[in-house]
Structure formats: C-alpha cells, structure tokens
Amino acid sequence: MNTSAHMIFGAAAFGRPGAPRVTAAAVLGSLAPDVSLYLMAGWALLVAGIAPEIVFGRLYFSEGWQRVFAIDNSFLLWGAVLAATSRLRHPAAPAFVAAGLLHLGFDFALHNEDARPMFWPLSDWVFRSPFSYWDRAHYGAVIAPLEWGAVLLLGLLLWRRHRWLWARVLIVLAVLAETLASGLFGMPIAH
C-alpha cells in the first residue's frame, strides 16, 4: 500500500478521538516501516543525484537495501516490541506498534515483485503475494481503486472523529496523497 494509505488505516484502527498523542502515535507507527525507504531513496535521488530508474529498479532490490528493509519490516521485531510495550500504562506505545504491525500485514498481502523479507532475523525468505497494490500484472488495477476507496471512507470517518484543524488538514493531505499515488485520474501507479 502507499504510505498515505497506511497512515489513514493506522489512524482509523488505533487512533482515539480526544487523544491526540495516541492518534499521532498510530500515524507514526504506520509510517515507521517505510522511513528507511524514504531516507535511502531521498538521499539517493536528492543528494547523490541517482536517476529514479536506478533507485527503484536496482538499489531498491540490492542486498544492502533489502537488509535494512528486513530489519524495519520484521514481524518478529515488531511483535517483540508490541509485547514489551503492552505493559506500559500509556496507550500511545501500543498504538504505535500495532499500527506498524498493521502496515506490515498489508505489505505482506499486497507486495509481489517488490516484497521484502519480513521474518528477520530468523529467515530472509520473501513471500511474494499473488496480489500487488500497484502492479497491474498482479491485480493492481483492481486493488489501487479499492485502496483509494477505503482511504476515502476512512478519511471521512477520521474527519468526523477529529475536529481539530491540524488533524483535518493532515487527513485531507493524506487522502490527496493517496489520490495522486494510487494512479487514479490517469497517473501511473507508483511503487
């Protein structure tokens, strides 16, 4: 799924009306598994000046990048952190970790060619789902509009739940980002 969709799903599932810290933790937890990708791709594109085709066609699949992705996308590590944070009294920590695990669950189900190893450190095995959120060869033309529709509905739900201006601005921005990234309106589906 696109990161904006992960953030909307995480906020809807684990955020709490009237508890902005818990909702912020859920949004950040939804973002966390993709942070390394944004940092590495951002550096490669903006600092090193590497062409996008090389960044997403070669570097993304390189052994070094996949090792990093294996760590921040590990069900085992995220599960261990969830177990550790479940004893904390503040609900923000479990919301963060649960949203991260939800992100991993969607990635597990919706990545084919670009799937990552998700059982580090026990295994470097990669599950290649028959479905992809972007790849038309693996139902991306069906899944992308479904993802966008779910984000729109959950965005409306979040709009009703959260009355603060900053929250509503972020909801609108996330829905707009998903609209652009999902390939609707003739734009190519990104990955």
Residue frames as a rotation matrix with the C-alpha (Angstrom) as fourth column:
MET 1
0.582 0.813 0.000 0.00
0.813 -0.582 0.000 0.00
0.000 0.000 -1.000 0.00
ASN 2
0.055 -0.487 0.872 1.00
0.277 -0.831 -0.482 3.58
0.959 0.268 0.089 -0.39
THR 3
-0.766 -0.456 -0.453 2.35
0.545 -0.088 -0.834 5.13
0.340 -0.885 0.316 2.81
SER 4
-0.771 0.540 0.337 -0.51
-0.582 -0.812 -0.032 7.63
0.257 -0.221 0.941 2.92
ALA 5
0.196 0.855 -0.480 -2.97
-0.446 0.513 0.733 4.71
0.873 0.071 0.482 2.94
HIS 6
-0.209 -0.349 -0.913 -1.05
0.624 0.672 -0.399 3.02
0.753 -0.653 0.077 5.75
MET 7
-0.973 -0.224 0.055 -1.28
0.114 -0.675 -0.729 6.23
0.201 -0.703 0.682 7.79
ILE 8
-0.353 0.922 0.161 -5.04
-0.818 -0.387 0.424 6.56
0.454 0.018 0.891 7.27
PHE 9
0.287 0.442 -0.850 -5.62
-0.054 0.893 0.446 2.89
0.956 -0.082 0.280 8.11
GLY 10
-0.484 -0.574 -0.660 -3.42
0.630 0.295 -0.718 3.11
0.607 -0.764 0.219 11.21
ALA 11
-0.936 0.170 0.308 -5.13
-0.303 -0.834 -0.461 6.28
0.178 -0.525 0.832 12.47
ALA 12
-0.051 0.992 -0.113 -8.57
-0.777 0.032 0.629 4.77
0.628 0.120 0.769 11.91
ALA 13
0.304 0.159 -0.939 -7.72
0.156 0.964 0.214 1.48
0.940 -0.211 0.268 13.59
PHE 14
0.012 -0.467 -0.884 -5.61
0.919 0.353 -0.174 2.65
0.394 -0.810 0.434 16.53
GLY 15
-0.811 -0.210 0.546 -6.12
0.060 -0.958 -0.280 6.41
0.582 -0.194 0.790 16.92
ARG 16
-0.311 0.718 -0.622 -8.53
0.950 0.209 -0.233 7.72
-0.037 -0.663 -0.747 19.52
PRO 17
0.172 0.443 0.880 -10.83
0.374 -0.856 0.357 10.72
0.911 0.268 -0.312 19.34
GLY 18
0.877 0.185 0.444 -9.86
-0.260 -0.594 0.761 13.17
0.405 -0.783 -0.472 22.06
ALA 19
0.667 -0.726 0.166 -6.44
0.149 0.349 0.925 11.54
-0.730 -0.592 0.342 22.46
PRO 20
0.883 -0.263 -0.388 -4.15
-0.467 -0.425 -0.775 13.31
0.039 0.866 -0.498 20.00
ARG 21
-0.084 -0.973 0.215 -1.00
-0.947 0.145 0.286 11.62
-0.309 -0.180 -0.934 21.33
VAL 22
-0.116 0.121 0.986 -2.45
-0.022 0.992 -0.124 8.18
-0.993 -0.036 -0.112 20.75
THR 23
0.857 0.477 0.194 -3.62
0.200 0.038 -0.979 9.14
-0.475 0.878 -0.063 17.26
ALA 24
0.600 -0.721 -0.347 -0.23
-0.800 -0.526 -0.288 10.70
0.025 0.450 -0.893 16.45
ALA 25
-0.281 -0.700 0.657 1.48
-0.673 0.631 0.385 7.52
-0.684 -0.334 -0.649 17.69
ALA 26
0.295 0.472 0.831 -0.75
0.275 0.791 -0.547 5.42
-0.915 0.389 0.104 15.42
VAL 27
0.981 0.035 -0.192 0.09
-0.161 -0.416 -0.895 7.62
-0.111 0.909 -0.403 12.42
LEU 28
0.241 -0.969 -0.052 3.81
-0.969 -0.243 0.047 7.50
-0.058 0.039 -0.998 13.19
GLY 29
-0.198 -0.252 0.947 3.69
-0.344 0.923 0.173 3.73
-0.918 -0.292 -0.269 13.71
SER 30
0.707 0.535 0.463 2.02
0.277 0.392 -0.877 3.40
-0.651 0.748 0.129 10.31
LEU 31
0.872 -0.425 -0.242 4.83
-0.469 -0.582 -0.664 5.43
0.142 0.693 -0.707 8.77
ALA 32
0.398 -0.808 0.435 7.74
-0.694 0.046 0.719 3.77
-0.600 -0.588 -0.542 10.60
PRO 33
0.327 -0.333 0.885 8.25
0.354 0.911 0.212 0.68
-0.876 0.244 0.416 8.36
ASP 34
0.697 -0.023 0.717 8.72
0.709 -0.126 -0.693 2.98
0.106 0.992 -0.072 5.33
VAL 35
0.882 -0.346 -0.320 11.08
-0.184 -0.878 0.441 5.50
-0.433 -0.330 -0.839 6.94
SER 36
-0.036 -0.963 0.266 14.24
0.105 0.261 0.960 3.71
-0.994 0.063 0.092 5.80
LEU 37
0.031 0.121 0.992 12.95
0.969 0.238 -0.059 3.64
-0.244 0.964 -0.110 2.23
TYR 38
0.905 0.356 0.232 12.26
0.402 -0.894 -0.199 7.38
0.136 0.274 -0.952 2.29
LEU 39
0.656 -0.719 -0.232 15.66
-0.278 -0.515 0.811 8.14
-0.702 -0.467 -0.537 3.82
MET 40
-0.214 -0.798 0.563 17.65
0.328 0.484 0.811 5.95
-0.920 0.358 0.158 1.44
ALA 41
0.108 0.316 0.943 15.68
0.992 0.021 -0.121 6.86
-0.058 0.949 -0.311 -1.67
GLY 42
0.959 0.262 -0.110 15.64
0.266 -0.964 0.017 10.54
-0.102 -0.045 -0.994 -0.70
TRP 43
0.317 -0.922 -0.223 19.39
-0.207 -0.297 0.932 10.58
-0.926 -0.249 -0.285 -0.24
ALA 44
-0.327 -0.467 0.821 19.97
0.626 0.544 0.559 8.67
-0.708 0.697 0.115 -3.49
LEU 45
0.297 0.552 0.780 17.63
0.951 -0.248 -0.186 10.90
0.091 0.796 -0.598 -5.51
LEU 46
0.948 0.278 0.155 18.21
0.262 -0.958 0.117 14.32
0.182 -0.070 -0.981 -3.95
VAL 47
0.637 -0.768 -0.067 21.77
-0.385 -0.392 0.835 14.22
-0.668 -0.506 -0.546 -2.64
ALA 48
-0.235 -0.788 0.569 23.54
0.144 0.551 0.822 11.68
-0.961 0.275 -0.016 -4.83
GLY 49
-0.100 0.268 -0.958 21.54
-0.816 -0.573 -0.075 12.61
-0.569 0.775 0.276 -7.93
ILE 50
-0.904 -0.174 0.390 20.88
0.008 0.905 0.425 9.00
-0.427 0.387 -0.817 -8.92
ALA 51
-0.675 0.663 -0.323 18.16
-0.580 -0.207 0.788 8.51
0.455 0.720 0.524 -11.53
PRO 52
-0.030 0.768 0.640 14.80
-0.945 0.186 -0.267 7.21
-0.325 -0.613 0.720 -10.23
GLU 53
0.678 0.282 -0.679 15.03
-0.580 0.773 -0.259 4.20
0.451 0.569 0.688 -12.54
ILE 54
-0.240 -0.848 -0.472 18.24
-0.128 0.510 -0.851 3.12
0.962 -0.144 -0.231 -10.83
VAL 55
-0.701 0.011 0.713 16.97
-0.701 -0.192 -0.687 3.88
0.129 -0.981 0.142 -7.32
PHE 56
0.056 0.859 0.509 13.72
-0.837 0.318 -0.446 1.95
-0.545 -0.400 0.737 -7.70
GLY 57
0.775 0.222 -0.592 14.86
-0.571 0.648 -0.504 -0.55
0.272 0.729 0.628 -10.33
ARG 58
0.193 -0.800 -0.568 18.22
0.061 0.588 -0.807 -1.54
0.979 0.121 0.163 -8.93
LEU 59
-0.688 -0.556 0.466 19.06
-0.382 -0.269 -0.884 -0.07
0.617 -0.787 -0.027 -5.50
TYR 60
0.111 0.826 0.552 15.66
-0.985 0.017 0.173 -0.96
0.134 -0.563 0.816 -4.00
PHE 61
0.912 0.308 -0.272 16.34
-0.318 0.948 0.007 -4.63
0.260 0.080 0.962 -4.81
SER 62
0.029 -0.990 -0.139 20.01
-0.453 0.111 -0.884 -4.57
0.891 0.088 -0.446 -3.81
GLU 63
0.042 -0.099 -0.994 21.24
0.619 0.784 -0.052 -6.79
0.784 -0.613 0.094 -1.00
GLY 64
-0.868 -0.472 -0.154 22.17
0.419 -0.530 -0.737 -3.79
0.266 -0.705 0.658 1.17
TRP 65
-0.635 0.700 0.328 18.82
-0.676 -0.709 0.203 -2.07
0.374 -0.093 0.923 0.91
GLN 66
0.222 0.757 -0.615 16.93
-0.272 0.654 0.706 -5.34
0.936 0.010 0.351 1.42
ARG 67
-0.400 -0.429 -0.810 18.94
0.670 0.467 -0.578 -5.97
0.626 -0.773 0.101 4.62
VAL 68
-0.988 0.084 0.130 17.75
-0.144 -0.810 -0.568 -2.64
0.057 -0.580 0.812 6.00
PHE 69
-0.247 0.964 -0.099 14.15
-0.797 -0.144 0.586 -3.36
0.551 0.223 0.804 4.95
ALA 70
-0.067 0.178 -0.982 14.36
0.214 0.964 0.160 -6.79
0.975 -0.199 -0.103 6.61
ILE 71
-0.824 -0.300 -0.482 15.01
0.523 -0.071 -0.849 -5.12
0.220 -0.951 0.215 9.96
ASP 72
-0.879 0.466 -0.100 12.35
-0.353 -0.778 -0.520 -2.41
-0.320 -0.422 0.849 9.93
ASN 73
-0.088 0.879 -0.469 9.79
-0.921 0.108 0.374 -4.71
0.380 0.465 0.800 8.30
SER 74
-0.783 -0.295 -0.547 10.33
-0.109 0.932 -0.346 -7.70
0.612 -0.211 -0.762 10.59
PHE 75
0.345 0.937 -0.056 7.17
-0.255 0.151 0.955 -9.17
0.903 -0.316 0.291 12.07
LEU 76
0.292 -0.287 -0.912 9.35
0.757 0.653 0.036 -10.73
0.585 -0.701 0.408 14.74
LEU 77
-0.775 -0.627 -0.079 10.95
0.558 -0.620 -0.551 -7.46
0.296 -0.471 0.831 15.88
TRP 78
-0.556 0.644 0.526 7.69
-0.477 -0.765 0.432 -5.53
0.681 -0.011 0.733 15.77
GLY 79
0.435 0.721 -0.540 5.97
0.031 0.587 0.809 -8.36
0.900 -0.368 0.233 17.68
ALA 80
-0.130 -0.581 -0.803 8.69
0.899 0.272 -0.342 -8.30
0.417 -0.767 0.487 20.35
VAL 81
-0.938 -0.179 0.296 8.28
0.084 -0.948 -0.306 -4.53
0.336 -0.262 0.905 20.70
LEU 82
-0.072 0.982 0.176 4.50
-0.453 -0.189 0.871 -4.96
0.889 -0.017 0.458 20.99
ALA 83
0.403 0.173 -0.899 4.99
0.564 0.727 0.392 -7.50
0.721 -0.665 0.196 23.78
ALA 84
-0.547 -0.713 -0.439 7.38
0.803 -0.297 -0.517 -5.13
0.238 -0.635 0.735 25.55
THR 85
-0.913 0.176 0.368 5.13
-0.181 -0.983 0.023 -2.07
0.366 -0.046 0.929 25.21
SER 86
-0.072 0.963 -0.259 1.92
0.121 0.266 0.956 -3.87
0.990 0.038 -0.136 26.17
ARG 87
0.002 0.007 -1.000 2.92
0.965 0.260 0.004 -3.49
0.260 -0.965 -0.006 29.82
LEU 88
-0.935 -0.346 0.081 3.19
0.324 -0.923 -0.209 0.28
0.147 -0.169 0.975 29.56
ARG 89
-0.337 0.839 -0.427 0.32
0.644 -0.126 -0.755 2.24
-0.687 -0.529 -0.498 31.01
HIS 90
-0.260 0.220 -0.940 0.27
-0.451 -0.889 -0.083 4.89
-0.854 0.402 0.331 28.30
PRO 91
0.448 0.569 0.689 -1.79
0.269 0.649 -0.711 3.79
-0.853 0.504 0.138 25.27
ALA 92
0.646 -0.223 -0.730 0.40
-0.686 -0.590 -0.427 5.65
-0.335 0.776 -0.534 22.74
ALA 93
-0.420 -0.904 0.076 3.14
-0.785 0.404 0.470 2.99
-0.456 0.137 -0.879 22.68
PRO 94
-0.433 0.290 0.854 0.86
0.294 0.940 -0.170 0.04
-0.852 0.178 -0.492 21.86
ALA 95
0.693 0.696 -0.187 -0.95
0.081 -0.333 -0.939 2.21
-0.717 0.636 -0.287 19.26
PHE 96
0.240 -0.718 -0.653 2.39
-0.894 -0.426 0.140 2.96
-0.378 0.550 -0.745 17.59
VAL 97
-0.718 -0.623 0.310 3.43
-0.496 0.771 0.399 -0.69
-0.488 0.133 -0.863 17.45
ALA 98
-0.125 0.753 0.646 0.00
0.367 0.640 -0.675 -2.05
-0.922 0.153 -0.357 16.49
ALA 99
0.752 0.370 -0.545 -0.18
-0.294 -0.553 -0.780 0.42
-0.590 0.747 -0.307 13.60
GLY 100
-0.163 -0.890 -0.426 3.29
-0.941 0.011 0.338 -0.68
-0.296 0.456 -0.839 12.48
LEU 101
-0.723 -0.052 0.688 2.16
-0.042 0.999 0.032 -4.31
-0.689 -0.005 -0.725 12.56
LEU 102
0.414 0.902 0.122 -0.96
0.213 0.035 -0.976 -3.43
-0.885 0.430 -0.178 10.56
HIS 103
0.435 -0.380 -0.817 1.34
-0.817 -0.548 -0.180 -1.80
-0.379 0.745 -0.548 7.98
LEU 104
-0.643 -0.761 0.087 3.39
-0.676 0.617 0.403 -5.00
-0.360 0.200 -0.911 7.79
GLY 105
-0.321 0.612 0.723 0.26
0.226 0.791 -0.569 -7.11
-0.920 -0.019 -0.393 7.39
PHE 106
0.739 0.590 -0.326 -0.91
-0.125 -0.355 -0.926 -5.06
-0.662 0.725 -0.188 4.44
ASP 107
0.119 -0.777 -0.618 2.57
-0.967 -0.232 0.105 -5.11
-0.225 0.585 -0.779 2.90
PHE 108
-0.665 -0.338 0.666 2.73
-0.303 0.937 0.172 -8.89
-0.682 -0.087 -0.726 3.30
ALA 109
0.020 0.820 0.572 -0.60
0.438 0.507 -0.742 -9.25
-0.899 0.266 -0.349 1.48
LEU 110
0.862 0.504 -0.060 -0.03
0.229 -0.491 -0.841 -6.63
-0.453 0.711 -0.538 -1.24
HIS 111
0.243 -0.827 -0.508 3.58
-0.855 -0.430 0.291 -6.89
-0.459 0.364 -0.811 -2.44
ASN 112
0.967 0.033 0.254 4.68
0.090 0.885 -0.457 -9.26
-0.240 0.464 0.853 -5.15
GLU 113
0.565 -0.783 0.261 7.81
0.531 0.103 -0.841 -8.38
0.632 0.614 0.474 -7.14
ASP 114
-0.088 -0.577 0.812 8.79
-0.260 -0.774 -0.578 -5.73
0.962 -0.262 -0.082 -4.58
ALA 115
0.876 0.443 -0.189 8.15
0.020 0.359 0.933 -7.86
0.482 -0.821 0.306 -1.49
ARG 116
0.041 -0.847 0.529 10.59
-0.796 -0.347 -0.495 -7.65
0.603 -0.401 -0.689 1.40
PRO 117
-0.399 -0.198 -0.896 11.94
0.350 0.870 -0.348 -10.26
0.848 -0.452 -0.278 3.83
MET 118
0.076 0.587 0.806 9.68
-0.566 -0.641 0.519 -9.95
0.821 -0.496 0.283 6.88
PHE 119
0.942 0.257 -0.216 10.90
0.003 0.636 0.772 -12.62
0.335 -0.728 0.598 9.29
TRP 120
-0.039 -0.990 0.135 14.36
0.012 -0.135 -0.991 -11.29
0.999 -0.037 0.017 10.13
PRO 121
-0.022 -0.972 -0.235 16.49
-0.987 -0.016 0.162 -12.41
-0.161 0.235 -0.959 11.96
LEU 122
0.061 0.072 0.996 15.24
-0.300 0.953 -0.051 -15.99
-0.952 -0.295 0.080 11.65
SER 123
0.051 0.058 0.997 14.83
0.794 0.603 -0.076 -16.01
-0.606 0.796 -0.015 7.89
ASP 124
-0.648 -0.236 -0.724 15.45
-0.228 -0.847 0.479 -14.00
-0.727 0.476 0.495 4.76
TRP 125
-0.600 0.540 0.590 12.55
0.773 0.581 0.254 -15.72
-0.206 0.609 -0.766 3.00
VAL 126
-0.842 0.354 -0.408 10.33
-0.408 -0.911 0.050 -13.39
-0.354 0.209 0.912 0.97
PHE 127
-0.265 0.848 0.459 6.63
0.609 0.516 -0.603 -14.06
-0.748 0.120 -0.653 0.48
ARG 128
-0.982 0.011 -0.191 5.55
-0.158 -0.604 0.781 -12.91
-0.107 0.797 0.595 -2.96
SER 129
-0.317 0.945 0.079 1.83
-0.041 0.069 -0.997 -12.31
-0.948 -0.319 0.017 -2.71
PRO 130
-0.414 0.248 0.876 -0.29
0.886 0.331 0.325 -13.05
-0.209 0.911 -0.356 -5.75
PHE 131
0.668 0.714 0.208 -1.64
0.733 -0.681 -0.017 -9.51
0.129 0.163 -0.978 -5.23
SER 132
-0.582 -0.810 -0.063 0.01
0.813 -0.579 -0.070 -6.13
0.020 -0.092 0.996 -5.61
TYR 133
0.164 0.640 -0.751 -1.30
0.593 -0.672 -0.444 -2.70
-0.788 -0.373 -0.490 -4.68
TRP 134
0.138 -0.180 -0.974 0.31
-0.480 -0.872 0.093 -1.22
-0.866 0.455 -0.206 -7.80
ASP 135
-0.801 -0.590 -0.102 1.39
-0.387 0.379 0.840 -3.89
-0.457 0.712 -0.532 -10.30
ARG 136
0.036 0.883 -0.468 -1.27
-0.976 -0.070 -0.207 -4.44
-0.215 0.464 0.859 -12.94
ALA 137
-0.298 -0.217 -0.930 0.12
-0.550 0.835 -0.019 -7.94
0.780 0.506 -0.368 -13.60
HIS 138
-0.773 0.029 -0.634 -0.95
0.478 0.684 -0.552 -8.83
0.417 -0.729 -0.542 -10.05
TYR 139
0.070 0.988 -0.135 -4.37
0.934 -0.017 0.357 -7.12
0.350 -0.151 -0.924 -9.84
GLY 140
-0.712 -0.415 -0.567 -3.03
0.608 -0.769 -0.200 -3.63
-0.353 -0.487 0.799 -9.15
ALA 141
-0.859 0.441 0.260 -5.67
-0.103 -0.647 0.756 -2.15
0.502 0.622 0.601 -11.48
VAL 142
0.168 0.926 -0.338 -8.31
0.328 0.270 0.905 -3.61
0.930 -0.263 -0.258 -9.14
ILE 143
0.125 -0.168 -0.978 -6.58
0.982 0.162 0.097 -3.11
0.142 -0.972 0.186 -5.79
ALA 144
-0.849 -0.524 0.068 -5.49
0.512 -0.848 -0.140 0.52
0.131 -0.084 0.988 -6.31
PRO 145
-0.448 0.733 0.512 -9.08
-0.287 -0.660 0.694 1.83
0.847 0.164 0.506 -6.67
LEU 146
0.472 0.588 -0.656 -10.21
0.432 0.495 0.754 -0.35
0.768 -0.640 -0.020 -3.75
GLU 147
-0.270 -0.672 -0.689 -7.38
0.960 -0.132 -0.247 1.06
0.075 -0.728 0.681 -1.63
TRP 148
-0.911 -0.065 0.406 -8.30
0.117 -0.987 0.106 4.59
0.394 0.144 0.908 -2.65
GLY 149
-0.013 0.993 0.116 -11.99
-0.130 -0.116 0.985 4.00
0.991 -0.002 0.131 -1.87
ALA 150
0.406 0.093 -0.909 -11.14
0.790 0.465 0.400 2.60
0.460 -0.880 0.115 1.56
VAL 151
-0.651 -0.697 -0.302 -8.86
0.759 -0.582 -0.293 5.57
0.029 -0.420 0.907 2.25
LEU 152
-0.676 0.474 0.564 -11.62
-0.134 -0.832 0.539 7.97
0.725 0.289 0.626 1.21
LEU 153
0.389 0.878 -0.280 -14.15
0.117 0.254 0.960 6.28
0.914 -0.406 -0.004 3.51
LEU 154
0.252 -0.373 -0.893 -11.72
0.953 0.254 0.164 6.09
0.166 -0.893 0.419 6.41
GLY 155
-0.808 -0.517 0.281 -10.70
0.496 -0.856 -0.147 9.70
0.316 0.020 0.948 5.75
LEU 156
-0.192 0.838 0.510 -14.34
-0.233 -0.544 0.806 10.72
0.953 0.036 0.300 6.14
LEU 157
0.603 0.355 -0.714 -14.57
0.519 0.505 0.690 8.68
0.605 -0.787 0.120 9.35
LEU 158
-0.253 -0.797 -0.548 -11.43
0.966 -0.179 -0.186 10.36
0.050 -0.576 0.816 10.69
TRP 159
-0.709 0.076 0.701 -12.79
0.134 -0.961 0.240 13.79
0.692 0.265 0.672 9.68
ARG 160
0.344 0.925 0.162 -15.86
-0.129 -0.125 0.984 13.14
0.930 -0.359 0.076 11.82
ARG 161
0.548 -0.179 -0.817 -13.80
0.755 0.526 0.391 11.80
0.360 -0.831 0.423 14.73
HIS 162
-0.257 -0.817 -0.516 -11.21
0.912 -0.382 0.152 14.57
-0.321 -0.431 0.843 14.84
ARG 163
0.713 0.685 0.147 -12.39
0.700 -0.690 -0.183 18.16
-0.024 0.234 -0.972 14.97
TRP 164
0.280 -0.676 -0.682 -9.01
0.226 -0.644 0.731 19.88
-0.933 -0.359 -0.027 15.39
LEU 165
0.797 0.029 -0.603 -7.89
-0.496 -0.538 -0.682 21.95
-0.344 0.843 -0.414 12.42
TRP 166
-0.180 -0.962 -0.203 -4.40
-0.949 0.116 0.293 20.39
-0.259 0.246 -0.934 12.25
ALA 167
-0.473 0.063 0.879 -5.87
-0.048 0.994 -0.097 16.88
-0.880 -0.088 -0.467 12.27
ARG 168
0.574 0.789 0.219 -8.27
0.232 0.100 -0.968 17.71
-0.785 0.606 -0.126 9.48
VAL 169
0.537 -0.484 -0.691 -5.53
-0.809 -0.527 -0.259 19.30
-0.239 0.698 -0.675 7.39
LEU 170
-0.546 -0.799 0.252 -3.43
-0.714 0.601 0.358 16.15
-0.438 0.016 -0.899 7.77
ILE 171
-0.117 0.599 0.792 -6.40
0.210 0.794 -0.570 13.94
-0.971 0.100 -0.219 6.86
VAL 172
0.840 0.445 -0.312 -7.03
-0.155 -0.354 -0.922 15.93
-0.521 0.823 -0.228 3.68
LEU 173
0.170 -0.867 -0.468 -3.33
-0.970 -0.231 0.077 15.84
-0.175 0.441 -0.880 2.77
ALA 174
-0.600 -0.382 0.703 -3.18
-0.360 0.914 0.189 12.07
-0.714 -0.140 -0.686 3.28
VAL 175
0.296 0.783 0.548 -6.28
0.331 0.454 -0.827 11.49
-0.896 0.426 -0.125 1.14
LEU 176
0.820 -0.052 -0.571 -4.87
-0.491 -0.579 -0.651 13.78
-0.296 0.814 -0.500 -1.58
ALA 177
-0.241 -0.970 -0.037 -1.51
-0.907 0.211 0.365 11.98
-0.347 0.121 -0.930 -1.45
GLU 178
-0.419 0.171 0.892 -3.29
0.069 0.985 -0.157 8.66
-0.905 -0.005 -0.424 -1.82
THR 179
0.687 0.726 -0.032 -5.32
0.074 -0.114 -0.991 10.00
-0.723 0.678 -0.133 -4.71
LEU 180
0.523 -0.577 -0.628 -2.15
-0.845 -0.450 -0.290 11.03
-0.115 0.681 -0.723 -6.55
ALA 181
-0.475 -0.839 0.266 -0.19
-0.812 0.534 0.235 7.89
-0.339 -0.104 -0.935 -5.69
SER 182
-0.109 0.500 0.859 -2.96
-0.126 0.850 -0.511 5.40
-0.986 -0.164 -0.030 -6.42
GLY 183
-0.895 -0.306 0.323 -2.90
0.261 0.226 0.938 6.08
-0.361 0.925 -0.122 -10.14
LEU 184
0.141 0.984 0.106 -6.41
0.827 -0.059 -0.559 7.44
-0.544 0.167 -0.822 -10.32
PHE 185
0.743 0.260 -0.617 -7.07
-0.055 -0.894 -0.444 10.20
-0.667 0.364 -0.650 -12.82
GLY 186
0.972 -0.237 -0.010 -4.68
0.028 0.159 -0.987 8.70
0.235 0.959 0.161 -15.37
MET 187
0.320 -0.910 0.265 -1.46
-0.944 -0.331 0.004 8.95
0.084 -0.251 -0.964 -13.36
PRO 188
0.014 -0.360 -0.933 0.78
-0.280 0.894 -0.349 5.89
0.960 0.266 -0.089 -13.40
ILE 189
0.959 0.282 -0.032 0.55
-0.074 0.356 0.932 3.66
0.275 -0.891 0.362 -10.36
ALA 190
0.179 -0.937 0.299 3.71
-0.820 -0.310 -0.482 4.21
0.544 -0.159 -0.824 -8.33
HIS 191
0.826 -0.025 -0.563 5.62
0.310 0.855 0.416 1.62
0.471 -0.518 0.714 -6.40
